[in-house]
Amino acid sequence: MFSEKRILEIGELRLENALVLAPMEGYSDLPFRVLCRRLGSSLGITEFTNCHALATGGEGSLRKVAIVDEEGPVACQIYGNEPQRMGQAARVVEESNPDFIDLNFGCPARKIRSVGCGSQLMRDPDLVVAIVREVIAQVAKPVSCKMRLGWDEDSINVVEICLRLQDLGVKAVTIHGRTRCQKYLGQADWDWIARVKEALEIPVIGNGDVCSGEDAQRMFEHTGVDAVMIGRATFRKPWIFREARAFLDKGESLPSPSLLERMDLLLEHLALSVQYKGPVKGLRDMRKFYPTYLGDLTDFPALRRELVCVDEWSALQDTLLGLRENATQNATQNATHVANSMGGHS
Ligand SMILES: Cc1cc2nc3c(=O)[nH]c(=O)nc-3n(C[C@H](O)[C@H](O)[C@H](O)COP(=O)(O)O)c2cc1C
């Protein structure tokens, strides 16, 4: 019933039925990559990092490309539009020893494309080639590229760009099935991802609108890609990797995690955030994830207001453990109530 295993090979990395956590600025940081790894992602990619900042040793940028063994296979992603600077930045990230280095040619954000980077570069394939050639010349690690379909629907050039990159020695490409002009609107076009896969010999990672294990399975089947990358769905449910893995490997549909399981995951995520970012930044950066774990509680808005005011890790832990204790008691009472009422009617 389920498709044969797809093998993603990039340099020495070899992954079966790979589920990749998308690079996402503000989200795919080190704690989140580690958490997603524990939940079943096969490969993580750092948030994109500017080549100038890296080449000049900017501390914040160096932190963004810091990686640890615990997160498993990982790539560092960089962006920029000057070949020499990109080569320098690639040498800097190579020192972190990622499995490969990924170059961003897909970001649609105005602040990035207005300075000629990200998806803007798809309008200048010769410059893309010059950047990639220089990066490959500067580093020993494998190099991959992530891009969209093209600028707009009248100028889709992803296949021709990818063929040129393959000739240069790029080891894999990730394709988000939208044009720059679509931004995040409409449906990702998986037909174009299939065309890229058909045209290339190097591995292709498919991306866009995968929100469940079933979607991942459909993308593998529809496009023949070597791996599937998941982005925004992970904000709502980082456990999507566990679900998708169960579905792909065993055909199982897992139930959604209970409130207690989500609270445990929140505590685990918070602990990772504090471990890798320290208590101040660690807690602050977690605020955007509260809806992920607690958003369906009826009193969530009030709870959120309470949680964001707690700025000490131990106090936040106490608050959440208290909340967890209440939830455990409620779950026990509900179970007893159900058992009693069933007994009464039997
Ligand atoms: C908040 C946010 C930040 C992103 N940051 C990056 C980034 O740093 N590098 C990158 O290549 N793509 C970035 N993306 C694009 C995603 O990697 C992915 O291509 C896109 O979300 C489509 O996949 P999805 O439909 O699974 O979300 C970002 C997307 C979002 C929503």
The ligand as an SDF file (V2000), in Angstrom:
LIG
                    3D

 31 33  0  0  0  0  0  0  0  0999 V2000
    8.1480   32.5140    8.9040 C   0  0  0  0  0  0  0  0  0  0  0  0
    8.8590   31.9130    7.7300 C   0  0  0  0  0  0  0  0  0  0  0  0
   10.2330   32.0330    7.6120 C   0  0  0  0  0  0  0  0  0  0  0  0
   10.9080   31.4730    6.5190 C   0  0  0  0  0  0  0  0  0  0  0  0
   12.2690   31.5790    6.4620 N   0  0  0  0  0  0  0  0  0  0  0  0
   12.9400   30.9350    5.4530 C   0  0  0  0  0  0  0  0  0  0  0  0
   14.3660   30.9050    5.4340 C   0  0  0  0  0  0  0  0  0  0  0  0
   15.0450   31.4410    6.3230 O   0  0  0  0  0  0  0  0  0  0  0  0
   14.9610   30.2600    4.3980 N   0  0  0  0  0  0  0  0  0  0  0  0
   14.2450   29.6300    3.4030 C   0  0  0  0  0  0  0  0  0  0  0  0
   14.8240   29.0460    2.4890 O   0  0  0  0  0  0  0  0  0  0  0  0
   12.9020   29.6370    3.4040 N   0  0  0  0  0  0  0  0  0  0  0  0
   12.2420   30.2430    4.4190 C   0  0  0  0  0  0  0  0  0  0  0  0
   10.8720   30.1750    4.4620 N   0  0  0  0  0  0  0  0  0  0  0  0
   10.1480   29.3730    3.4520 C   0  0  0  0  0  0  0  0  0  0  0  0
    9.9570   27.9020    3.9440 C   0  0  0  0  0  0  0  0  0  0  0  0
   11.2050   27.2750    4.0960 O   0  0  0  0  0  0  0  0  0  0  0  0
    9.1090   27.0840    2.9450 C   0  0  0  0  0  0  0  0  0  0  0  0
    9.7530   27.1080    1.7090 O   0  0  0  0  0  0  0  0  0  0  0  0
    7.6980   27.6490    2.7930 C   0  0  0  0  0  0  0  0  0  0  0  0
    7.1190   27.9750    4.0410 O   0  0  0  0  0  0  0  0  0  0  0  0
    6.7880   26.6550    2.0410 C   0  0  0  0  0  0  0  0  0  0  0  0
    6.6720   25.4400    2.7440 O   0  0  0  0  0  0  0  0  0  0  0  0
    5.3340   25.0830    3.6340 P   0  0  0  0  0  0  0  0  0  0  0  0
    4.1600   25.1790    2.7050 O   0  0  0  0  0  0  0  0  0  0  0  0
    5.5840   23.6940    4.1270 O   0  0  0  0  0  0  0  0  0  0  0  0
    5.2630   26.1220    4.7030 O   0  0  0  0  0  0  0  0  0  0  0  0
   10.1840   30.7650    5.5220 C   0  0  0  0  0  0  0  0  0  0  0  0
    8.7970   30.6420    5.6460 C   0  0  0  0  0  0  0  0  0  0  0  0
    8.1300   31.1990    6.7200 C   0  0  0  0  0  0  0  0  0  0  0  0
    6.6310   31.0340    6.8220 C   0  0  0  0  0  0  0  0  0  0  0  0
  1  2  1  0
  2  3  1  0
  2 30  2  0
  3  4  2  0
  4  5  1  0
  4 28  1  0
  5  6  2  0
  6  7  1  0
  6 13  1  0
  7  8  2  0
  7  9  1  0
  9 10  1  0
 10 11  2  0
 10 12  1  0
 12 13  2  0
 13 14  1  0
 14 15  1  0
 14 28  1  0
 15 16  1  0
 16 17  1  0
 16 18  1  0
 18 19  1  0
 18 20  1  0
 20 21  1  0
 20 22  1  0
 22 23  1  0
 23 24  1  0
 24 25  2  0
 24 26  1  0
 24 27  1  0
 28 29  2  0
 29 30  1  0
 30 31  1  0
M  END
$$$$
